[in-house]
């Protein structure tokens, strides 16, 4: 394993992957603004070395998985497809919980169907705040893995306590929680994952969520650091995440070829001590 890769279950993936959520319409709902462009982005991502794509059937719904299948089928042998279950969408795009065991099974089956595969490399159980049925949900995920429908179980939007509980019951291959320069609440969870050898996959690594103003990429200190290093602010923010720990796997998402190329060349950005000091102050 090189410093450019980390295990995700029984697969080795490059530390910069691709998050496909933004290929759907606004708010990850409905068709893409430009279908041909979305397909081009997926193909270019793989051409540039991406072998870890994060998706979900409820992005669209079905839209993003259909794009992945159209762009990349037959899939490259080294491509690791990771999805998630635990949510659904209504006709207006509103997010709904779908965490009952039968819904988790249905979510996995929907992903298999829409991606055209017999098994998913990993599936994240995406928890909703306040949910109380964690053990029953783990039981459902373990059963799906034992049946061979998924290779690995991941967790998303979880607490450190939930992770500790889960690993006492079964193997966990990855954790997805929000983490970026401005939002660092998941740092203790990252460290727990590092100790356990579990991949940590930050979502919203560049600070943006659905329809929100991106305060991170417009931060004047970040822009100044990027200018001095002759890099894009997004590249500096991603480089900071990569430096946190070797088990950090990035899945920055975009529907723009230009932004994709910026993200994929982040490893060329070398942070120095002055840059690290300023970046630390952004989150304080």
C-alpha positions as CSV (number, residue, x, y, z in Angstrom):
1,X,0.0,0.0,0.0
2,X,1.4,3.4,-1.0
3,X,0.7,6.7,0.6
4,X,-1.7,7.4,-2.3
5,X,-4.0,4.5,-1.4
6,X,-5.8,3.0,1.6
7,X,-7.9,-0.1,2.1
8,X,-11.6,0.1,1.8
9,X,-12.6,-3.3,3.0
10,X,-10.8,-5.9,0.9
11,X,-10.1,-3.4,-1.8
12,X,-7.4,-0.8,-2.1
13,X,-8.5,2.6,-3.4
14,X,-6.8,5.8,-4.3
15,X,-7.2,8.5,-1.6
16,X,-8.9,10.9,-4.0
17,X,-12.1,9.5,-5.4
18,X,-15.3,11.0,-6.7
19,X,-18.6,11.8,-5.1
20,X,-21.4,11.5,-7.7
21,X,-24.2,13.3,-5.8
22,X,-23.8,16.6,-7.6
23,X,-24.4,15.0,-11.0
24,X,-28.1,15.0,-10.3
25,X,-30.2,18.2,-10.4
26,X,-30.2,20.8,-7.6
27,X,-30.4,19.2,-4.2
28,X,-29.5,15.8,-5.7
29,X,-33.0,15.7,-7.1
30,X,-34.1,15.2,-10.7
31,X,-32.1,15.0,-13.9
32,X,-28.8,16.7,-14.5
33,X,-28.6,20.2,-16.0
34,X,-26.5,18.7,-18.8
35,X,-26.6,14.9,-19.2
36,X,-23.7,14.8,-21.7
37,X,-21.5,16.8,-19.4
38,X,-22.3,14.6,-16.4
39,X,-21.3,11.5,-18.5
40,X,-18.1,13.3,-19.5
41,X,-17.2,14.0,-15.9
42,X,-17.6,10.4,-14.9
43,X,-15.5,9.1,-17.8
44,X,-12.8,11.8,-17.1
45,X,-12.7,10.9,-13.4
46,X,-11.8,7.3,-14.2
47,X,-9.4,8.4,-16.9
48,X,-7.6,10.5,-14.3
49,X,-7.3,7.6,-11.9
50,X,-10.4,7.5,-9.8
51,X,-11.2,4.0,-8.6
52,X,-13.6,4.9,-5.8
53,X,-17.0,6.3,-6.7
54,X,-19.6,7.2,-4.0
55,X,-23.2,7.2,-5.0
56,X,-26.7,6.4,-3.8
57,X,-29.9,5.2,-5.5
58,X,-31.8,8.1,-3.9
59,X,-29.7,10.7,-5.7
60,X,-32.2,11.6,-8.3
61,X,-33.7,9.1,-7.4
62,X,-32.0,6.6,-9.8
63,X,-30.6,9.4,-11.8
64,X,-27.0,9.2,-10.6
65,X,-26.7,5.5,-10.7
66,X,-28.1,5.4,-14.2
67,X,-25.5,7.9,-15.3
68,X,-22.7,5.9,-13.7
69,X,-23.9,2.8,-15.5
70,X,-24.2,4.5,-18.9
71,X,-20.8,6.2,-18.6
72,X,-18.7,3.4,-17.2
73,X,-20.3,0.0,-18.0
74,X,-18.7,-2.5,-18.2
75,X,-17.0,-1.2,-15.1
76,X,-13.2,-1.3,-14.8
77,X,-12.0,-4.2,-12.7
78,X,-10.4,-1.9,-10.1
79,X,-13.4,0.4,-9.7
80,X,-15.0,0.3,-6.2
81,X,-18.6,1.4,-6.1
82,X,-19.8,2.5,-2.7
83,X,-23.5,3.4,-2.0
84,X,-25.7,4.1,1.0
85,X,-29.1,3.3,2.3
86,X,-31.3,4.7,5.0
87,X,-33.0,7.6,3.1
88,X,-35.6,8.1,0.4
89,X,-37.2,11.0,-1.5
90,X,-40.8,12.0,-1.9
91,X,-42.2,13.5,-5.1
92,X,-41.0,17.0,-4.2
93,X,-37.4,15.9,-3.3
94,X,-37.9,16.0,0.4
95,X,-35.6,13.7,2.3
96,X,-37.3,10.8,4.2
97,X,-36.0,8.2,6.6
98,X,-35.9,4.7,5.3
99,X,-34.2,2.8,8.1
100,X,-36.5,-0.1,8.8
101,X,-34.8,-3.4,8.0
102,X,-37.0,-4.1,5.0
103,X,-36.3,-0.6,3.7
104,X,-32.5,-1.1,4.0
105,X,-32.8,-4.4,2.1
106,X,-35.0,-2.7,-0.6
107,X,-32.4,0.1,-0.8
108,X,-29.6,-2.3,-1.5
109,X,-31.6,-4.1,-4.1
110,X,-32.5,-0.8,-5.8
111,X,-28.8,0.1,-5.9
112,X,-27.9,-3.3,-7.4
113,X,-30.6,-3.0,-10.0
114,X,-29.8,0.6,-11.0
115,X,-26.0,0.1,-11.2
116,X,-26.3,-3.3,-12.9
117,X,-24.2,-5.3,-10.4
118,X,-24.7,-8.4,-8.3
119,X,-22.8,-7.1,-5.3
120,X,-21.8,-3.7,-4.0
121,X,-18.2,-3.2,-2.7
122,X,-19.5,-1.3,0.3
123,X,-22.8,0.2,1.5
124,X,-23.1,2.9,4.2
125,X,-25.9,2.8,6.7
126,X,-26.9,6.4,6.8
127,X,-28.4,7.2,10.2
128,X,-30.9,10.0,10.9
129,X,-30.5,12.1,14.0
130,X,-32.4,10.6,17.0
131,X,-32.9,7.2,15.5
132,X,-33.2,4.5,18.1
133,X,-33.1,1.2,16.1
134,X,-29.4,0.9,15.5
135,X,-29.0,-2.8,16.4
136,X,-31.9,-3.8,14.2
137,X,-30.3,-1.9,11.4
138,X,-26.9,-3.5,11.9
139,X,-28.6,-6.9,11.9
140,X,-30.1,-6.1,8.5
141,X,-26.8,-4.9,7.1
142,X,-25.0,-8.0,8.4
143,X,-27.6,-10.2,6.8
144,X,-27.1,-8.5,3.5
145,X,-23.4,-8.9,3.7
146,X,-23.7,-12.6,4.7
147,X,-25.9,-13.2,1.7
148,X,-23.2,-11.7,-0.6
149,X,-25.2,-8.7,-1.8
150,X,-22.7,-6.3,-0.2
151,X,-19.0,-6.8,0.5
152,X,-18.6,-4.4,3.3
153,X,-20.6,-2.4,5.8
154,X,-20.0,1.3,6.3
155,X,-21.6,3.9,8.6
156,X,-22.6,7.5,7.9
157,X,-23.7,10.3,10.2
158,X,-22.7,8.4,13.3
159,X,-21.3,9.2,16.7
160,X,-18.1,7.8,18.1
161,X,-20.2,5.8,20.6
162,X,-22.2,4.3,17.7
163,X,-19.0,3.3,15.9
164,X,-17.5,1.7,19.0
165,X,-20.7,-0.3,19.5
166,X,-20.9,-1.3,15.8
167,X,-17.3,-2.7,15.7
168,X,-18.0,-4.9,18.7
169,X,-20.7,-6.5,16.6
170,X,-19.2,-6.7,13.1
171,X,-16.5,-5.4,10.8
172,X,-17.0,-1.8,9.6
173,X,-15.0,-0.9,6.5
174,X,-15.6,2.9,6.3
175,X,-17.3,5.8,8.0
176,X,-18.7,8.9,6.3
177,X,-19.3,12.0,8.5
178,X,-19.0,15.7,7.7
179,X,-15.5,17.1,8.1
180,X,-13.8,20.2,6.6
181,X,-11.8,23.2,7.7
182,X,-14.9,24.9,9.1
183,X,-16.6,21.9,10.5
184,X,-14.3,19.8,12.7
185,X,-16.8,18.0,15.1
186,X,-15.9,14.7,13.6
187,X,-12.2,14.9,14.3
188,X,-12.4,12.5,17.4
189,X,-14.3,10.0,15.2
190,X,-11.6,10.3,12.5
191,X,-9.0,9.5,15.2
192,X,-11.0,6.5,16.4
193,X,-11.2,5.2,12.8
194,X,-7.5,5.7,12.4
195,X,-6.8,3.6,15.5
196,X,-9.1,0.9,14.2
197,X,-7.7,1.0,10.6
198,X,-11.1,2.1,9.2
199,X,-11.3,4.4,6.2
200,X,-12.8,7.8,7.0
201,X,-14.6,9.5,4.2
202,X,-15.5,13.2,4.8
203,X,-18.6,14.4,3.2
204,X,-19.0,18.1,2.4
205,X,-15.2,18.2,2.3
206,X,-15.3,21.7,0.7
207,X,-17.9,23.1,3.1
208,X,-20.9,23.2,0.8
209,X,-24.2,21.6,1.5
210,X,-27.5,21.8,-0.3
211,X,-28.1,25.3,-1.5
212,X,-26.0,26.9,1.3
213,X,-23.6,29.7,0.8
214,X,-20.1,28.3,0.8
215,X,-18.4,30.2,3.6
216,X,-15.3,28.0,3.3
217,X,-14.1,28.6,-0.2
218,X,-14.8,32.4,0.1
219,X,-12.7,32.6,3.4
220,X,-10.1,35.4,2.8
221,X,-7.4,33.5,4.7
222,X,-7.9,30.4,2.7
223,X,-7.8,32.4,-0.5
224,X,-4.6,34.1,0.6
225,X,-2.9,30.8,1.4
226,X,-4.0,29.4,-2.0
227,X,-2.7,32.4,-3.8
228,X,0.7,32.1,-2.2
229,X,0.9,28.4,-3.0
230,X,-0.3,29.0,-6.5
231,X,-3.3,26.7,-6.0
232,X,-7.0,26.8,-5.9
233,X,-8.7,27.3,-2.5
234,X,-10.5,24.0,-3.0
235,X,-7.2,22.2,-3.5
236,X,-5.8,23.7,-0.3
237,X,-8.9,22.7,1.7
238,X,-8.6,19.1,0.3
239,X,-4.9,19.0,0.9
240,X,-5.5,19.9,4.6
241,X,-7.9,16.9,4.9
242,X,-5.4,14.5,3.3
243,X,-2.8,15.6,5.8
244,X,-5.0,14.8,8.8
245,X,-4.5,11.0,8.6
246,X,-3.6,8.3,6.1
247,X,-7.0,6.7,6.4
248,X,-8.8,9.8,5.0
249,X,-10.4,9.1,1.6
250,X,-11.7,12.1,-0.3
251,X,-14.8,12.0,-2.5
252,X,-15.2,15.6,-3.7
253,X,-18.1,16.0,-6.0
254,X,-18.6,18.2,-9.0
255,X,-20.4,18.4,-12.3
256,X,-17.6,20.5,-13.8
257,X,-14.7,19.1,-15.7
258,X,-12.5,22.0,-14.6
259,X,-13.3,21.5,-11.0
260,X,-12.8,17.7,-11.4
261,X,-9.3,18.3,-12.7
262,X,-8.5,20.7,-9.9
263,X,-9.6,18.1,-7.3
264,X,-7.7,15.3,-8.9
265,X,-4.4,17.3,-8.9
266,X,-4.7,18.2,-5.2
267,X,-1.7,16.0,-4.4
268,X,0.5,18.5,-6.1
269,X,-0.2,21.0,-3.4
270,X,2.4,21.0,-0.6
271,X,1.3,22.8,2.6
272,X,4.1,24.4,4.6
273,X,4.1,25.4,8.2
274,X,2.9,28.9,7.6
275,X,0.0,27.6,5.6
276,X,-0.9,25.0,8.3
277,X,-0.9,27.6,11.0
278,X,-3.3,29.9,9.0
279,X,-5.6,27.0,8.1
280,X,-5.8,25.9,11.8
281,X,-6.9,29.4,12.7
282,X,-9.8,29.2,10.2
283,X,-11.5,26.5,12.2
284,X,-10.9,28.0,15.6
